[in-house]
Amino acid sequence: MSGETTIYIRVTTRGGPSWRPVAAARLGDDVYRILGKKSVVAGEEWPFEPGDVVRCKPYELTDNDLVLVAYEKITPVA
């Protein structure tokens, strides 16, 4: 069930909706672990950090571009 993919994290310090693509490992149906290091961009804040396990859902960014966005941090079951 695992595999690496790209998910999107909402950038919380910009005026309108803004998203940062990040690498993530699929852990389950809609559950992913954020991989790698945080791409440091001046003035950006993220609600999630690398290593966090998050729940994702489909979201249309623009022009019918459907992506997975992280919306909830969860505690993985051991």
C-alpha positions as CSV (number, residue, x, y, z in Angstrom):
1,M,0.0,0.0,0.0
2,S,3.0,2.3,0.3
3,G,4.3,4.6,-2.4
4,E,5.8,8.0,-2.8
5,T,3.6,10.8,-4.2
6,T,3.2,14.5,-4.0
7,I,0.7,16.1,-1.7
8,Y,0.0,19.8,-1.1
9,I,0.2,21.7,2.2
10,R,-1.7,25.0,2.6
11,V,0.6,28.0,3.3
12,T,-1.0,29.8,6.2
13,T,0.9,33.2,5.9
14,R,-0.3,34.4,2.5
15,G,-3.5,36.4,1.8
16,G,-5.3,34.0,-0.5
17,P,-5.2,30.2,-0.9
18,S,-1.6,29.1,-1.5
19,W,-0.2,25.6,-1.6
20,R,3.2,24.1,-1.3
21,P,3.9,20.7,-3.0
22,V,5.8,18.2,-0.8
23,A,6.8,14.5,-1.1
24,A,4.8,12.1,1.0
25,A,4.7,8.3,1.5
26,R,1.3,6.7,1.3
27,L,0.4,4.8,4.5
28,G,-3.2,4.0,3.8
29,D,-6.3,5.0,1.8
30,D,-6.1,8.7,2.6
31,V,-3.2,8.7,5.1
32,Y,0.3,10.0,4.2
33,R,3.6,10.8,6.0
34,I,5.3,14.0,4.9
35,L,8.8,13.2,3.7
36,G,12.0,15.2,3.4
37,K,12.9,18.6,4.8
38,K,10.8,21.7,4.9
39,S,11.5,23.9,1.9
40,V,12.3,27.1,3.7
41,V,10.7,30.1,2.0
42,A,10.9,33.4,3.8
43,G,7.6,34.3,5.5
44,E,5.9,30.9,5.0
45,E,4.2,29.0,7.7
46,W,2.8,25.5,7.4
47,P,0.3,23.8,9.6
48,F,2.3,20.5,9.2
49,E,5.9,19.5,9.3
50,P,8.1,16.8,7.7
51,G,7.5,13.5,9.5
52,D,3.9,14.4,10.4
53,V,1.2,11.8,9.4
54,V,-1.7,13.6,7.7
55,R,-5.1,12.8,6.2
56,C,-5.5,14.0,2.6
57,K,-8.5,14.7,0.4
58,P,-8.8,15.6,-3.3
59,Y,-8.9,19.3,-4.1
60,E,-9.2,21.2,-7.3
61,L,-6.5,23.8,-7.5
62,T,-7.0,25.5,-10.9
63,D,-8.1,24.5,-14.3
64,N,-9.5,21.1,-13.2
65,D,-6.1,20.2,-11.7
66,L,-7.1,17.7,-9.0
67,V,-4.5,17.1,-6.3
68,L,-4.3,15.7,-2.8
69,V,-4.2,18.3,0.0
70,A,-3.3,17.6,3.7
71,Y,-6.1,18.8,6.0
72,E,-5.7,16.9,9.3
73,K,-2.7,15.7,11.4
74,I,-3.3,12.3,12.9
75,T,-1.6,10.0,15.3
76,P,-0.6,6.7,13.6
77,V,-1.7,3.5,15.1
78,A,1.3,1.4,16.2
